[in-house]
Amino acid sequence: MRGRSAAGLPRGDGVSALLVTAHPDDEAMFFAPTLLGLGRAGARLAVLCCSAGNYYNQGEIRKKELEQSCCLLGIPASSVTVVDHR
């Protein structure tokens, strides 16, 4: 039987979670507590962002910011995918 983490979540042995967002920065603005809790519980995390946030041609900057944000949340850049429809 798996135990529970300090956050009350089941321990993440073998648990994976994929966060799907519409825009870069959604992971930080809306999901940071959830991602941090899952990460602390040992879950393997990945992020799929459905746009590059290319308004005003800032897509490359926004992608880098997303990767940096995810890194701070415990998600490696190799587990971050951005769909860019340019």
PDB file with SEQRES, HELIX, SHEET and CRYST1 records, atoms N, CA, C and O in Angstrom:
SEQRES   1 A   86  MET ARG GLY ARG SER ALA ALA GLY LEU PRO ARG GLY ASP          
SEQRES   2 A   86  GLY VAL SER ALA LEU LEU VAL THR ALA HIS PRO ASP ASP          
SEQRES   3 A   86  GLU ALA MET PHE PHE ALA PRO THR LEU LEU GLY LEU GLY          
SEQRES   4 A   86  ARG ALA GLY ALA ARG LEU ALA VAL LEU CYS CYS SER ALA          
SEQRES   5 A   86  GLY ASN TYR TYR ASN GLN GLY GLU ILE ARG LYS LYS GLU          
SEQRES   6 A   86  LEU GLU GLN SER CYS CYS LEU LEU GLY ILE PRO ALA SER          
SEQRES   7 A   86  SER VAL THR VAL VAL ASP HIS ARG                              
HELIX    1 AA1 ASP A   26  PHE A   30  1                                   5    
HELIX    2 AA2 ALA A   32  ARG A   40  1                                   9    
HELIX    3 AA3 TYR A   55  ASN A   57  5                                   3    
HELIX    4 AA4 GLY A   59  LEU A   72  1                                  14    
HELIX    5 AA5 ALA A   77  SER A   79  5                                   3    
SHEET    1 AA1 3 SER A  16  THR A  21  0                                        
SHEET    2 AA1 3 ARG A  44  CYS A  49  1                                        
SHEET    3 AA1 3 VAL A  80  VAL A  82  1                                        
CRYST1    1.000    1.000    1.000  90.00  90.00  90.00 P 1           1          
ATOM      1  N   MET A   1       0.843  -1.177   0.000  1.00  0.00           N  
ATOM      2  CA  MET A   1       0.000   0.000   0.000  1.00  0.00           C  
ATOM      3  C   MET A   1       0.888   1.239   0.000  1.00  0.00           C  
ATOM      4  O   MET A   1       1.832   1.338   0.783  1.00  0.00           O  
ATOM      5  N   ARG A   2       0.584   2.154  -0.861  1.00  0.00           N  
ATOM      6  CA  ARG A   2       1.346   3.392  -0.914  1.00  0.00           C  
ATOM      7  C   ARG A   2       0.851   4.333   0.175  1.00  0.00           C  
ATOM      8  O   ARG A   2      -0.336   4.374   0.501  1.00  0.00           O  
ATOM      9  N   GLY A   3       1.806   5.096   0.732  1.00  0.00           N  
ATOM     10  CA  GLY A   3       1.437   6.089   1.722  1.00  0.00           C  
ATOM     11  C   GLY A   3       1.013   7.381   1.063  1.00  0.00           C  
ATOM     12  O   GLY A   3       0.825   7.460  -0.151  1.00  0.00           O  
ATOM     13  N   ARG A   4       0.869   8.393   1.904  1.00  0.00           N  
ATOM     14  CA  ARG A   4       0.484   9.713   1.402  1.00  0.00           C  
ATOM     15  C   ARG A   4       1.595  10.704   1.678  1.00  0.00           C  
ATOM     16  O   ARG A   4       2.351  10.562   2.639  1.00  0.00           O  
ATOM     17  N   SER A   5       1.682  11.712   0.823  1.00  0.00           N  
ATOM     18  CA  SER A   5       2.674  12.768   0.998  1.00  0.00           C  
ATOM     19  C   SER A   5       2.191  13.736   2.067  1.00  0.00           C  
ATOM     20  O   SER A   5       1.075  13.615   2.571  1.00  0.00           O  
ATOM     21  N   ALA A   6       3.041  14.695   2.405  1.00  0.00           N  
ATOM     22  CA  ALA A   6       2.672  15.711   3.386  1.00  0.00           C  
ATOM     23  C   ALA A   6       1.467  16.518   2.912  1.00  0.00           C  
ATOM     24  O   ALA A   6       0.702  17.024   3.733  1.00  0.00           O  
ATOM     25  N   ALA A   7       1.291  16.643   1.610  1.00  0.00           N  
ATOM     26  CA  ALA A   7       0.160  17.390   1.054  1.00  0.00           C  
ATOM     27  C   ALA A   7      -1.117  16.552   1.026  1.00  0.00           C  
ATOM     28  O   ALA A   7      -2.160  17.037   0.589  1.00  0.00           O  
ATOM     29  N   GLY A   8      -1.050  15.302   1.485  1.00  0.00           N  
ATOM     30  CA  GLY A   8      -2.217  14.437   1.488  1.00  0.00           C  
ATOM     31  C   GLY A   8      -2.452  13.715   0.175  1.00  0.00           C  
ATOM     32  O   GLY A   8      -3.450  13.012   0.015  1.00  0.00           O  
ATOM     33  N   LEU A   9      -1.527  13.890  -0.770  1.00  0.00           N  
ATOM     34  CA  LEU A   9      -1.647  13.216  -2.065  1.00  0.00           C  
ATOM     35  C   LEU A   9      -1.023  11.835  -1.984  1.00  0.00           C  
ATOM     36  O   LEU A   9      -0.081  11.632  -1.219  1.00  0.00           O  
ATOM     37  N   PRO A  10      -1.526  10.880  -2.757  1.00  0.00           N  
ATOM     38  CA  PRO A  10      -0.876   9.575  -2.785  1.00  0.00           C  
ATOM     39  C   PRO A  10       0.571   9.727  -3.238  1.00  0.00           C  
ATOM     40  O   PRO A  10       0.880  10.577  -4.072  1.00  0.00           O  
ATOM     41  N   ARG A  11       1.447   8.910  -2.693  1.00  0.00           N  
ATOM     42  CA  ARG A  11       2.848   8.932  -3.129  1.00  0.00           C  
ATOM     43  C   ARG A  11       2.905   8.653  -4.619  1.00  0.00           C  
ATOM     44  O   ARG A  11       2.103   7.880  -5.145  1.00  0.00           O  
ATOM     45  N   GLY A  12       3.856   9.285  -5.301  1.00  0.00           N  
ATOM     46  CA  GLY A  12       3.883   9.271  -6.754  1.00  0.00           C  
ATOM     47  C   GLY A  12       4.611   8.124  -7.398  1.00  0.00           C  
ATOM     48  O   GLY A  12       5.022   8.243  -8.552  1.00  0.00           O  
ATOM     49  N   ASP A  13       4.792   7.018  -6.710  1.00  0.00           N  
ATOM     50  CA  ASP A  13       5.494   5.890  -7.306  1.00  0.00           C  
ATOM     51  C   ASP A  13       4.796   5.474  -8.597  1.00  0.00           C  
ATOM     52  O   ASP A  13       3.705   4.906  -8.567  1.00  0.00           O  
ATOM     53  N   GLY A  14       5.436   5.762  -9.730  1.00  0.00           N  
ATOM     54  CA  GLY A  14       4.879   5.380 -11.009  1.00  0.00           C  
ATOM     55  C   GLY A  14       3.781   6.292 -11.526  1.00  0.00           C  
ATOM     56  O   GLY A  14       3.205   6.024 -12.581  1.00  0.00           O  
ATOM     57  N   VAL A  15       3.479   7.364 -10.807  1.00  0.00           N  
ATOM     58  CA  VAL A  15       2.422   8.279 -11.225  1.00  0.00           C  
ATOM     59  C   VAL A  15       2.998   9.338 -12.158  1.00  0.00           C  
ATOM     60  O   VAL A  15       4.045   9.921 -11.875  1.00  0.00           O  
ATOM     61  N   SER A  16       2.314   9.582 -13.265  1.00  0.00           N  
ATOM     62  CA  SER A  16       2.694  10.640 -14.203  1.00  0.00           C  
ATOM     63  C   SER A  16       1.509  11.573 -14.376  1.00  0.00           C  
ATOM     64  O   SER A  16       0.354  11.153 -14.304  1.00  0.00           O  
ATOM     65  N   ALA A  17       1.811  12.853 -14.608  1.00  0.00           N  
ATOM     66  CA  ALA A  17       0.750  13.836 -14.841  1.00  0.00           C  
ATOM     67  C   ALA A  17       1.158  14.729 -15.998  1.00  0.00           C  
ATOM     68  O   ALA A  17       2.297  15.192 -16.070  1.00  0.00           O  
ATOM     69  N   LEU A  18       0.222  14.966 -16.901  1.00  0.00           N  
ATOM     70  CA  LEU A  18       0.427  15.872 -18.027  1.00  0.00           C  
ATOM     71  C   LEU A  18      -0.495  17.065 -17.836  1.00  0.00           C  
ATOM     72  O   LEU A  18      -1.715  16.912 -17.762  1.00  0.00           O  
ATOM     73  N   LEU A  19       0.093  18.254 -17.755  1.00  0.00           N  
ATOM     74  CA  LEU A  19      -0.683  19.484 -17.690  1.00  0.00           C  
ATOM     75  C   LEU A  19      -0.788  20.051 -19.098  1.00  0.00           C  
ATOM     76  O   LEU A  19       0.226  20.281 -19.756  1.00  0.00           O  
ATOM     77  N   VAL A  20      -2.012  20.274 -19.562  1.00  0.00           N  
ATOM     78  CA  VAL A  20      -2.243  20.869 -20.875  1.00  0.00           C  
ATOM     79  C   VAL A  20      -2.754  22.286 -20.643  1.00  0.00           C  
ATOM     80  O   VAL A  20      -3.781  22.484 -19.995  1.00  0.00           O  
ATOM     81  N   THR A  21      -2.026  23.280 -21.182  1.00  0.00           N  
ATOM     82  CA  THR A  21      -2.413  24.678 -21.013  1.00  0.00           C  
ATOM     83  C   THR A  21      -2.638  25.326 -22.373  1.00  0.00           C  
ATOM     84  O   THR A  21      -2.171  24.832 -23.399  1.00  0.00           O  
ATOM     85  N   ALA A  22      -3.355  26.430 -22.362  1.00  0.00           N  
ATOM     86  CA  ALA A  22      -3.602  27.172 -23.595  1.00  0.00           C  
ATOM     87  C   ALA A  22      -2.460  28.122 -23.925  1.00  0.00           C  
ATOM     88  O   ALA A  22      -2.137  28.326 -25.095  1.00  0.00           O  
ATOM     89  N   HIS A  23      -1.848  28.702 -22.896  1.00  0.00           N  
ATOM     90  CA  HIS A  23      -0.851  29.754 -23.115  1.00  0.00           C  
ATOM     91  C   HIS A  23       0.346  29.576 -22.192  1.00  0.00           C  
ATOM     92  O   HIS A  23       0.212  29.019 -21.102  1.00  0.00           O  
ATOM     93  N   PRO A  24       1.519  30.047 -22.620  1.00  0.00           N  
ATOM     94  CA  PRO A  24       2.646  30.132 -21.693  1.00  0.00           C  
ATOM     95  C   PRO A  24       2.241  31.071 -20.556  1.00  0.00           C  
ATOM     96  O   PRO A  24       1.601  32.094 -20.800  1.00  0.00           O  
ATOM     97  N   ASP A  25       2.585  30.755 -19.390  1.00  0.00           N  
ATOM     98  CA  ASP A  25       2.344  31.415 -18.100  1.00  0.00           C  
ATOM     99  C   ASP A  25       1.135  30.853 -17.369  1.00  0.00           C  
ATOM    100  O   ASP A  25       0.974  31.109 -16.175  1.00  0.00           O  
ATOM    101  N   ASP A  26       0.265  30.082 -18.062  1.00  0.00           N  
ATOM    102  CA  ASP A  26      -0.864  29.457 -17.368  1.00  0.00           C  
ATOM    103  C   ASP A  26      -0.378  28.508 -16.281  1.00  0.00           C  
ATOM    104  O   ASP A  26      -1.006  28.394 -15.228  1.00  0.00           O  
ATOM    105  N   GLU A  27       0.745  27.821 -16.533  1.00  0.00           N  
ATOM    106  CA  GLU A  27       1.280  26.874 -15.544  1.00  0.00           C  
ATOM    107  C   GLU A  27       1.587  27.571 -14.229  1.00  0.00           C  
ATOM    108  O   GLU A  27       1.367  27.002 -13.160  1.00  0.00           O  
ATOM    109  N   ALA A  28       2.092  28.795 -14.296  1.00  0.00           N  
ATOM    110  CA  ALA A  28       2.446  29.535 -13.082  1.00  0.00           C  
ATOM    111  C   ALA A  28       1.228  30.229 -12.475  1.00  0.00           C  
ATOM    112  O   ALA A  28       1.046  30.217 -11.258  1.00  0.00           O  
ATOM    113  N   MET A  29       0.400  30.829 -13.318  1.00  0.00           N  
ATOM    114  CA  MET A  29      -0.737  31.612 -12.821  1.00  0.00           C  
ATOM    115  C   MET A  29      -1.831  30.746 -12.198  1.00  0.00           C  
ATOM    116  O   MET A  29      -2.469  31.160 -11.231  1.00  0.00           O  
ATOM    117  N   PHE A  30      -2.051  29.561 -12.738  1.00  0.00           N  
ATOM    118  CA  PHE A  30      -3.195  28.764 -12.305  1.00  0.00           C  
ATOM    119  C   PHE A  30      -2.851  27.409 -11.687  1.00  0.00           C  
ATOM    120  O   PHE A  30      -3.651  26.870 -10.922  1.00  0.00           O  
ATOM    121  N   PHE A  31      -1.683  26.847 -11.999  1.00  0.00           N  
ATOM    122  CA  PHE A  31      -1.426  25.462 -11.625  1.00  0.00           C  
ATOM    123  C   PHE A  31      -0.189  25.240 -10.764  1.00  0.00           C  
ATOM    124  O   PHE A  31       0.115  24.093 -10.434  1.00  0.00           O  
ATOM    125  N   ALA A  32       0.529  26.284 -10.390  1.00  0.00           N  
ATOM    126  CA  ALA A  32       1.772  26.112  -9.627  1.00  0.00           C  
ATOM    127  C   ALA A  32       1.571  25.292  -8.351  1.00  0.00           C  
ATOM    128  O   ALA A  32       2.349  24.368  -8.115  1.00  0.00           O  
ATOM    129  N   PRO A  33       0.564  25.582  -7.513  1.00  0.00           N  
ATOM    130  CA  PRO A  33       0.407  24.776  -6.295  1.00  0.00           C  
ATOM    131  C   PRO A  33       0.171  23.295  -6.585  1.00  0.00           C  
ATOM    132  O   PRO A  33       0.703  22.429  -5.891  1.00  0.00           O  
ATOM    133  N   THR A  34      -0.621  23.010  -7.606  1.00  0.00           N  
ATOM    134  CA  THR A  34      -0.893  21.617  -7.965  1.00  0.00           C  
ATOM    135  C   THR A  34       0.372  20.924  -8.448  1.00  0.00           C  
ATOM    136  O   THR A  34       0.671  19.805  -8.031  1.00  0.00           O  
ATOM    137  N   LEU A  35       1.122  21.595  -9.334  1.00  0.00           N  
ATOM    138  CA  LEU A  35       2.358  21.005  -9.854  1.00  0.00           C  
ATOM    139  C   LEU A  35       3.377  20.790  -8.745  1.00  0.00           C  
ATOM    140  O   LEU A  35       4.031  19.748  -8.698  1.00  0.00           O  
ATOM    141  N   LEU A  36       3.518  21.758  -7.859  1.00  0.00           N  
ATOM    142  CA  LEU A  36       4.467  21.607  -6.749  1.00  0.00           C  
ATOM    143  C   LEU A  36       4.059  20.453  -5.837  1.00  0.00           C  
ATOM    144  O   LEU A  36       4.909  19.675  -5.403  1.00  0.00           O  
ATOM    145  N   GLY A  37       2.773  20.338  -5.549  1.00  0.00           N  
ATOM    146  CA  GLY A  37       2.298  19.241  -4.706  1.00  0.00           C  
ATOM    147  C   GLY A  37       2.517  17.883  -5.345  1.00  0.00           C  
ATOM    148  O   GLY A  37       2.965  16.946  -4.685  1.00  0.00           O  
ATOM    149  N   LEU A  38       2.205  17.776  -6.625  1.00  0.00           N  
ATOM    150  CA  LEU A  38       2.432  16.512  -7.331  1.00  0.00           C  
ATOM    151  C   LEU A  38       3.917  16.177  -7.386  1.00  0.00           C  
ATOM    152  O   LEU A  38       4.306  15.026  -7.190  1.00  0.00           O  
ATOM    153  N   GLY A  39       4.746  17.185  -7.653  1.00  0.00           N  
ATOM    154  CA  GLY A  39       6.193  16.963  -7.691  1.00  0.00           C  
ATOM    155  C   GLY A  39       6.726  16.495  -6.351  1.00  0.00           C  
ATOM    156  O   GLY A  39       7.546  15.580  -6.288  1.00  0.00           O  
ATOM    157  N   ARG A  40       6.260  17.124  -5.279  1.00  0.00           N  
ATOM    158  CA  ARG A  40       6.703  16.721  -3.931  1.00  0.00           C  
ATOM    159  C   ARG A  40       6.255  15.301  -3.599  1.00  0.00           C  
ATOM    160  O   ARG A  40       6.916  14.592  -2.841  1.00  0.00           O  
ATOM    161  N   ALA A  41       5.124  14.895  -4.178  1.00  0.00           N  
ATOM    162  CA  ALA A  41       4.621  13.541  -3.951  1.00  0.00           C  
ATOM    163  C   ALA A  41       5.354  12.511  -4.806  1.00  0.00           C  
ATOM    164  O   ALA A  41       5.128  11.309  -4.667  1.00  0.00           O  
ATOM    165  N   GLY A  42       6.241  12.989  -5.701  1.00  0.00           N  
ATOM    166  CA  GLY A  42       7.044  12.079  -6.503  1.00  0.00           C  
ATOM    167  C   GLY A  42       6.517  11.799  -7.894  1.00  0.00           C  
ATOM    168  O   GLY A  42       7.049  10.934  -8.591  1.00  0.00           O  
ATOM    169  N   ALA A  43       5.483  12.511  -8.313  1.00  0.00           N  
ATOM    170  CA  ALA A  43       4.933  12.276  -9.653  1.00  0.00           C  
ATOM    171  C   ALA A  43       5.891  12.785 -10.724  1.00  0.00           C  
ATOM    172  O   ALA A  43       6.608  13.765 -10.524  1.00  0.00           O  
ATOM    173  N   ARG A  44       5.887  12.108 -11.847  1.00  0.00           N  
ATOM    174  CA  ARG A  44       6.641  12.559 -13.024  1.00  0.00           C  
ATOM    175  C   ARG A  44       5.737  13.516 -13.788  1.00  0.00           C  
ATOM    176  O   ARG A  44       4.615  13.157 -14.146  1.00  0.00           O  
ATOM    177  N   LEU A  45       6.218  14.733 -14.043  1.00  0.00           N  
ATOM    178  CA  LEU A  45       5.379  15.782 -14.610  1.00  0.00           C  
ATOM    179  C   LEU A  45       5.824  16.180 -16.009  1.00  0.00           C  
ATOM    180  O   LEU A  45       7.009  16.136 -16.339  1.00  0.00           O  
ATOM    181  N   ALA A  46       4.850  16.570 -16.825  1.00  0.00           N  
ATOM    182  CA  ALA A  46       5.122  17.105 -18.159  1.00  0.00           C  
ATOM    183  C   ALA A  46       4.090  18.184 -18.451  1.00  0.00           C  
ATOM    184  O   ALA A  46       2.990  18.179 -17.897  1.00  0.00           O  
ATOM    185  N   VAL A  47       4.464  19.113 -19.335  1.00  0.00           N  
ATOM    186  CA  VAL A  47       3.569  20.205 -19.714  1.00  0.00           C  
ATOM    187  C   VAL A  47       3.453  20.248 -21.234  1.00  0.00           C  
ATOM    188  O   VAL A  47       4.453  20.164 -21.947  1.00  0.00           O  
ATOM    189  N   LEU A  48       2.224  20.381 -21.720  1.00  0.00           N  
ATOM    190  CA  LEU A  48       1.942  20.598 -23.132  1.00  0.00           C  
ATOM    191  C   LEU A  48       1.220  21.933 -23.233  1.00  0.00           C  
ATOM    192  O   LEU A  48       0.111  22.082 -22.719  1.00  0.00           O  
ATOM    193  N   CYS A  49       1.836  22.894 -23.887  1.00  0.00           N  
ATOM    194  CA  CYS A  49       1.251  24.221 -24.066  1.00  0.00           C  
ATOM    195  C   CYS A  49       0.778  24.338 -25.511  1.00  0.00           C  
ATOM    196  O   CYS A  49       1.555  24.118 -26.441  1.00  0.00           O  
ATOM    197  N   CYS A  50      -0.493  24.683 -25.702  1.00  0.00           N  
ATOM    198  CA  CYS A  50      -1.107  24.645 -27.032  1.00  0.00           C  
ATOM    199  C   CYS A  50      -0.906  25.900 -27.872  1.00  0.00           C  
ATOM    200  O   CYS A  50      -1.473  26.003 -28.959  1.00  0.00           O  
ATOM    201  N   SER A  51      -0.119  26.848 -27.397  1.00  0.00           N  
ATOM    202  CA  SER A  51       0.256  27.997 -28.227  1.00  0.00           C  
ATOM    203  C   SER A  51       1.587  28.540 -27.728  1.00  0.00           C  
ATOM    204  O   SER A  51       1.962  28.348 -26.571  1.00  0.00           O  
ATOM    205  N   ALA A  52       2.289  29.218 -28.622  1.00  0.00           N  
ATOM    206  CA  ALA A  52       3.583  29.793 -28.251  1.00  0.00           C  
ATOM    207  C   ALA A  52       3.434  31.175 -27.636  1.00  0.00           C  
ATOM    208  O   ALA A  52       4.426  31.766 -27.208  1.00  0.00           O  
ATOM    209  N   GLY A  53       2.222  31.701 -27.585  1.00  0.00           N  
ATOM    210  CA  GLY A  53       2.051  33.043 -27.053  1.00  0.00           C  
ATOM    211  C   GLY A  53       2.725  34.073 -27.937  1.00  0.00           C  
ATOM    212  O   GLY A  53       3.412  34.971 -27.452  1.00  0.00           O  
ATOM    213  N   ASN A  54       2.521  33.935 -29.243  1.00  0.00           N  
ATOM    214  CA  ASN A  54       3.273  34.739 -30.201  1.00  0.00           C  
ATOM    215  C   ASN A  54       2.659  36.114 -30.472  1.00  0.00           C  
ATOM    216  O   ASN A  54       2.991  36.742 -31.478  1.00  0.00           O  
ATOM    217  N   TYR A  55       1.792  36.584 -29.616  1.00  0.00           N  
ATOM    218  CA  TYR A  55       1.244  37.928 -29.757  1.00  0.00           C  
ATOM    219  C   TYR A  55       2.390  38.930 -29.717  1.00  0.00           C  
ATOM    220  O   TYR A  55       3.276  38.806 -28.872  1.00  0.00           O  
ATOM    221  N   TYR A  56       2.397  39.885 -30.576  1.00  0.00           N  
ATOM    222  CA  TYR A  56       3.500  40.860 -30.706  1.00  0.00           C  
ATOM    223  C   TYR A  56       4.831  40.180 -31.015  1.00  0.00           C  
ATOM    224  O   TYR A  56       5.888  40.699 -30.653  1.00  0.00           O  
ATOM    225  N   ASN A  57       4.791  39.032 -31.675  1.00  0.00           N  
ATOM    226  CA  ASN A  57       6.008  38.301 -32.064  1.00  0.00           C  
ATOM    227  C   ASN A  57       6.915  37.979 -30.885  1.00  0.00           C  
ATOM    228  O   ASN A  57       8.138  38.053 -31.006  1.00  0.00           O  
ATOM    229  N   GLN A  58       6.331  37.625 -29.752  1.00  0.00           N  
ATOM    230  CA  GLN A  58       7.112  37.297 -28.561  1.00  0.00           C  
ATOM    231  C   GLN A  58       7.135  35.798 -28.275  1.00  0.00           C  
ATOM    232  O   GLN A  58       7.438  35.384 -27.156  1.00  0.00           O  
ATOM    233  N   GLY A  59       6.816  34.986 -29.279  1.00  0.00           N  
ATOM    234  CA  GLY A  59       6.722  33.545 -29.071  1.00  0.00           C  
ATOM    235  C   GLY A  59       7.983  32.903 -28.534  1.00  0.00           C  
ATOM    236  O   GLY A  59       7.913  32.095 -27.608  1.00  0.00           O  
ATOM    237  N   GLU A  60       9.131  33.240 -29.088  1.00  0.00           N  
ATOM    238  CA  GLU A  60      10.390  32.630 -28.620  1.00  0.00           C  
ATOM    239  C   GLU A  60      10.692  33.026 -27.178  1.00  0.00           C  
ATOM    240  O   GLU A  60      11.153  32.203 -26.387  1.00  0.00           O  
ATOM    241  N   ILE A  61      10.436  34.274 -26.843  1.00  0.00           N  
ATOM    242  CA  ILE A  61      10.651  34.742 -25.466  1.00  0.00           C  
ATOM    243  C   ILE A  61       9.711  34.010 -24.526  1.00  0.00           C  
ATOM    244  O   ILE A  61      10.127  33.546 -23.464  1.00  0.00           O  
ATOM    245  N   ARG A  62       8.444  33.904 -24.910  1.00  0.00           N  
ATOM    246  CA  ARG A  62       7.453  33.241 -24.054  1.00  0.00           C  
ATOM    247  C   ARG A  62       7.779  31.765 -23.858  1.00  0.00           C  
ATOM    248  O   ARG A  62       7.574  31.224 -22.771  1.00  0.00           O  
ATOM    249  N   LYS A  63       8.290  31.101 -24.912  1.00  0.00           N  
ATOM    250  CA  LYS A  63       8.689  29.691 -24.778  1.00  0.00           C  
ATOM    251  C   LYS A  63       9.818  29.547 -23.768  1.00  0.00           C  
ATOM    252  O   LYS A  63       9.786  28.652 -22.923  1.00  0.00           O  
ATOM    253  N   LYS A  64      10.809  30.415 -23.847  1.00  0.00           N  
ATOM    254  CA  LYS A  64      11.927  30.360 -22.890  1.00  0.00           C  
ATOM    255  C   LYS A  64      11.445  30.632 -21.475  1.00  0.00           C  
ATOM    256  O   LYS A  64      11.887  29.978 -20.531  1.00  0.00           O  
ATOM    257  N   GLU A  65      10.541  31.593 -21.321  1.00  0.00           N  
ATOM    258  CA  GLU A  65       9.981  31.883 -19.998  1.00  0.00           C  
ATOM    259  C   GLU A  65       9.215  30.677 -19.460  1.00  0.00           C  
ATOM    260  O   GLU A  65       9.292  30.372 -18.270  1.00  0.00           O  
ATOM    261  N   LEU A  66       8.478  29.992 -20.334  1.00  0.00           N  
ATOM    262  CA  LEU A  66       7.746  28.789 -19.932  1.00  0.00           C  
ATOM    263  C   LEU A  66       8.712  27.719 -19.434  1.00  0.00           C  
ATOM    264  O   LEU A  66       8.484  27.119 -18.384  1.00  0.00           O  
ATOM    265  N   GLU A  67       9.779  27.479 -20.174  1.00  0.00           N  
ATOM    266  CA  GLU A  67      10.764  26.474 -19.759  1.00  0.00           C  
ATOM    267  C   GLU A  67      11.406  26.847 -18.430  1.00  0.00           C  
ATOM    268  O   GLU A  67      11.618  25.978 -17.584  1.00  0.00           O  
ATOM    269  N   GLN A  68      11.719  28.122 -18.233  1.00  0.00           N  
ATOM    270  CA  GLN A  68      12.317  28.566 -16.971  1.00  0.00           C  
ATOM    271  C   GLN A  68      11.332  28.403 -15.821  1.00  0.00           C  
ATOM    272  O   GLN A  68      11.710  27.962 -14.735  1.00  0.00           O  
ATOM    273  N   SER A  69      10.085  28.753 -16.053  1.00  0.00           N  
ATOM    274  CA  SER A  69       9.058  28.599 -15.033  1.00  0.00           C  
ATOM    275  C   SER A  69       8.887  27.130 -14.652  1.00  0.00           C  
ATOM    276  O   SER A  69       8.821  26.788 -13.471  1.00  0.00           O  
ATOM    277  N   CYS A  70       8.816  26.272 -15.660  1.00  0.00           N  
ATOM    278  CA  CYS A  70       8.661  24.842 -15.393  1.00  0.00           C  
ATOM    279  C   CYS A  70       9.855  24.296 -14.623  1.00  0.00           C  
ATOM    280  O   CYS A  70       9.692  23.460 -13.734  1.00  0.00           O  
ATOM    281  N   CYS A  71      11.040  24.756 -14.955  1.00  0.00           N  
ATOM    282  CA  CYS A  71      12.235  24.326 -14.227  1.00  0.00           C  
ATOM    283  C   CYS A  71      12.099  24.662 -12.742  1.00  0.00           C  
ATOM    284  O   CYS A  71      12.427  23.841 -11.886  1.00  0.00           O  
ATOM    285  N   LEU A  72      11.621  25.860 -12.438  1.00  0.00           N  
ATOM    286  CA  LEU A  72      11.410  26.252 -11.041  1.00  0.00           C  
ATOM    287  C   LEU A  72      10.343  25.391 -10.370  1.00  0.00           C  
ATOM    288  O   LEU A  72      10.367  25.201  -9.154  1.00  0.00           O  
ATOM    289  N   LEU A  73       9.415  24.875 -11.160  1.00  0.00           N  
ATOM    290  CA  LEU A  73       8.357  24.015 -10.635  1.00  0.00           C  
ATOM    291  C   LEU A  73       8.766  22.543 -10.611  1.00  0.00           C  
ATOM    292  O   LEU A  73       7.966  21.678 -10.254  1.00  0.00           O  
ATOM    293  N   GLY A  74      10.011  22.263 -10.991  1.00  0.00           N  
ATOM    294  CA  GLY A  74      10.517  20.897 -10.940  1.00  0.00           C  
ATOM    295  C   GLY A  74      10.279  20.085 -12.199  1.00  0.00           C  
ATOM    296  O   GLY A  74      10.361  18.857 -12.169  1.00  0.00           O  
ATOM    297  N   ILE A  75       9.984  20.755 -13.305  1.00  0.00           N  
ATOM    298  CA  ILE A  75       9.720  20.069 -14.567  1.00  0.00           C  
ATOM    299  C   ILE A  75      10.850  20.399 -15.532  1.00  0.00           C  
ATOM    300  O   ILE A  75      11.024  21.565 -15.888  1.00  0.00           O  
ATOM    301  N   PRO A  76      11.622  19.409 -15.963  1.00  0.00           N  
ATOM    302  CA  PRO A  76      12.739  19.698 -16.869  1.00  0.00           C  
ATOM    303  C   PRO A  76      12.255  20.161 -18.245  1.00  0.00           C  
ATOM    304  O   PRO A  76      11.162  19.799 -18.680  1.00  0.00           O  
ATOM    305  N   ALA A  77      13.073  20.961 -18.918  1.00  0.00           N  
ATOM    306  CA  ALA A  77      12.725  21.472 -20.251  1.00  0.00           C  
ATOM    307  C   ALA A  77      12.414  20.336 -21.220  1.00  0.00           C  
ATOM    308  O   ALA A  77      11.608  20.503 -22.135  1.00  0.00           O  
ATOM    309  N   SER A  78      13.043  19.193 -21.028  1.00  0.00           N  
ATOM    310  CA  SER A  78      12.790  18.043 -21.910  1.00  0.00           C  
ATOM    311  C   SER A  78      11.368  17.498 -21.762  1.00  0.00           C  
ATOM    312  O   SER A  78      10.915  16.711 -22.593  1.00  0.00           O  
ATOM    313  N   SER A  79      10.664  17.917 -20.706  1.00  0.00           N  
ATOM    314  CA  SER A  79       9.286  17.477 -20.480  1.00  0.00           C  
ATOM    315  C   SER A  79       8.274  18.578 -20.779  1.00  0.00           C  
ATOM    316  O   SER A  79       7.110  18.489 -20.389  1.00  0.00           O  
ATOM    317  N   VAL A  80       8.732  19.618 -21.479  1.00  0.00           N  
ATOM    318  CA  VAL A  80       7.862  20.740 -21.848  1.00  0.00           C  
ATOM    319  C   VAL A  80       7.755  20.785 -23.370  1.00  0.00           C  
ATOM    320  O   VAL A  80       8.767  20.854 -24.067  1.00  0.00           O  
ATOM    321  N   THR A  81       6.530  20.746 -23.882  1.00  0.00           N  
ATOM    322  CA  THR A  81       6.284  20.811 -25.319  1.00  0.00           C  
ATOM    323  C   THR A  81       5.370  21.990 -25.610  1.00  0.00           C  
ATOM    324  O   THR A  81       4.354  22.184 -24.942  1.00  0.00           O  
ATOM    325  N   VAL A  82       5.744  22.780 -26.624  1.00  0.00           N  
ATOM    326  CA  VAL A  82       4.933  23.922 -27.044  1.00  0.00           C  
ATOM    327  C   VAL A  82       4.502  23.697 -28.485  1.00  0.00           C  
ATOM    328  O   VAL A  82       5.339  23.456 -29.355  1.00  0.00           O  
ATOM    329  N   VAL A  83       3.202  23.774 -28.741  1.00  0.00           N  
ATOM    330  CA  VAL A  83       2.669  23.675 -30.091  1.00  0.00           C  
ATOM    331  C   VAL A  83       2.712  25.081 -30.676  1.00  0.00           C  
ATOM    332  O   VAL A  83       2.099  26.006 -30.143  1.00  0.00           O  
ATOM    333  N   ASP A  84       3.439  25.231 -31.772  1.00  0.00           N  
ATOM    334  CA  ASP A  84       3.617  26.544 -32.391  1.00  0.00           C  
ATOM    335  C   ASP A  84       3.037  26.495 -33.799  1.00  0.00           C  
ATOM    336  O   ASP A  84       3.605  25.851 -34.680  1.00  0.00           O  
ATOM    337  N   HIS A  85       1.925  27.161 -34.015  1.00  0.00           N  
ATOM    338  CA  HIS A  85       1.219  27.107 -35.302  1.00  0.00           C  
ATOM    339  C   HIS A  85       1.583  28.245 -36.239  1.00  0.00           C  
ATOM    340  O   HIS A  85       0.754  28.649 -37.055  1.00  0.00           O  
ATOM    341  N   ARG A  86       2.796  28.776 -36.148  1.00  0.00           N  
ATOM    342  CA  ARG A  86       3.187  29.878 -37.045  1.00  0.00           C  
ATOM    343  C   ARG A  86       3.394  29.384 -38.436  1.00  0.00           C  
ATOM    344  O   ARG A  86       3.726  30.167 -39.326  1.00  0.00           O  
TER     345      ARG A  86                                                      
END                                                                             
